[in-house]
Amino acid sequence: MAQHVLSLEAPSTTNKSILRLIDTSVYNAEIPVTCPTLQISVPGFSSSVTIPNVEPGFCNLVLTACDLELQSSSCGTEYAEIPDGIYIIKWSVSPNDIVFVEYNHMRITQALVLLQNAYCNLDLANCDPPVQVKDKLTELRLIQSMFEAAKSYVEYCHNPNRGMQLYEYAMKRLKKFDCSPCKTNY
């Protein structure tokens, strides 16, 4: 039986004020695509937000804190940061209770920005670094791997609790990371 194959992607970004989504679905041309519905549950909230006017085939849907109902004033002129954590994203078309996909998306944007700043603060040159700098690079690679593993636990292993625990542990290590003298580029 012919059907739609729904699929979404949420690429990582270092823009702390947006959540970006791409519709990677395959729509069967013989079946009408009606009633498209995109719902997103933000970390810490029990109900979802329905994003209005989303058309199938979107290739770059950029959502802000206002779209996610995290910000209610100065929309379009000020952009609040969107928190890291587990977002539940559901995409459906009619009949919406049958034709849908639902994802747990682990947003690690805040972590990625901190990680990039830690790399910027290393005194690297185009030669073999001293042992202290090599040790810092090793620690940063370990922390970066922990963030990627946390994302995998949530998105692929379907173990959100373990993913959040690992994220929090990696964030704690990153915040303790010695980057003196630290410069903040964010």
N, C-alpha and C positions, 0 to 999 in steps of 0.2 A: 504494500500500500504506500502510495506517495505521501510524503509529509515534509514539513519544515524541519530543519536541523538547527535549533537555536544555539547560539554561542556568543559570549561576550569576553572581552579582554579589558583589563584595567592595568595599563602600563605604569611602571614606577616612574615617578617624577620627583624633581627636587624643588618644585614650586609648592610651597607650603599652603597656598591659598586655593588650590584646585584639586579636584578628583577628575581624572580623565578616563573615559570609556570609549570602546570601539565595538561596534556590532560586527561580529565575524560569522554571523549566521548564514546558512544556505537556505534560501526561500524557494520552494517549489512554485514554478510559474503557473501551474495548473490549479493552485489553491489560493484563493484570495487571502491577503494579509490584512486582517481587520483587528480593531481594538488593541493596538500595541500598548503595553503597560510596563513602565519601568518603576520599580519600587526599591528603595534603599533604606536599610536600617543602619543608623550611625552608632558607633560604639557607645555604650552607656544608655541607650534609649531602647525602650521596649516596643515602640511602634515604628512603622516605616513611613517614609515620605514618598508620595507618588510624584514623579517628575512629569510635568505636563508637556504636551506637544512634542513627544519624541516619536520620530518616524523610523520605521525599519530601514536598515542599511546605513545608519549614521556611522561616519568614519572618524569623527573626532568630537565627541560630546564632552564639553568642559563644564563641570559643575563647580559652583562656588559655595561658600558657607550659607549664602542667602538661598540658593537652590535647595540645600539640604536642611533648611530651616534652623540653622545654627546661629544665624545673624538676621536681625529684622530691621535694622536701621542702616542708613548710608549705603544701601545696596547699589552697586554700580560705580561708587566713588571710593569706597574703602572696602578692603578685602580681608576679612578675618582669616586666621589660620584654621585649617581643618585638622582635627587630631589624628594621630596614628591609632591603630587598633584594627579590630575586625569589623568589616562592613559586610552586611548581608545584602546581596544584590540579586534581585529577581527580575527577569525579562520574560514577558509572555505575550502571546497573540491569541486571538479567539480560536477555539474556546480556551479561555485563560486558565481554567482549572486543570486542563489537560496538556496544553502546549506551552511549556515554560521550562526555563532553566533557572537554577538558583545557585549562587556561588558565595562562599566565604572568601572575602578579599582581605588580605593582611596589608594594610597601608603602613609603610615604614619610612615615609618621607622625612619626618623630623629626625629620625635616626640617620638617614642618608646625608642630610645637611650637616649634622654634627660630625659625621665620619669624614666628609669632604673637608670640613674646616680643620679637623685633626691632621689630615694629610697635608693641607696647606701650611700648617704650622711646623712641619718637619723641615729640618735644615738639610735638604737633599741637593746634591750636585751631580754632575755627569761623571761621577767616579764611584768606586766602591765606598759605601758609607761606613763610618766608625761603628763599633760594636753596639754602643748605646742606641744609635739610630736604627740599626738592624733589629734590635730587640723591640723597639717601638713599632717598626714596620710589621714584625711578626705578630705583635699584640693586635695591631689594627686589622690585619688580615684575619686573625682569629675572630675578632669581634664582628667583622663584616660577614664572615661565614656563619656566625651565630644568627645574625639578622636574616640571612638567606634561608637558613634552616628553619627559623621560626615561621617564615613565610611559607615554606614547604609543608611544615606540620599543619598549618591552617588550611592551605589551599589544596594540597594534594593528599595528605595523609588523613585529613578530616579529624584532626585532633587539635581543636582550637585552644583548649586549656594548656596543653603542653607548649603550643606555639606562643601563647601570651607569656607563659612563665619564662621561656627562653628569651623572648624579646625584652622583658623587664630585666633579666639578668644581664643581657648584652648591653642594654642601655646603662645599667649601673656601672658596668666595667668601662664603658665609653666615657661616662661623666667623670670617672676617677682618673682617666687617662692623663698622664702628665704631658702637657703640651706647652710648658713654660718657655719663653713668654708667649702666651696665647693671644692670637689676633682673632677677632670675630668678624667673619665676612658675611654675616646674615642679619 
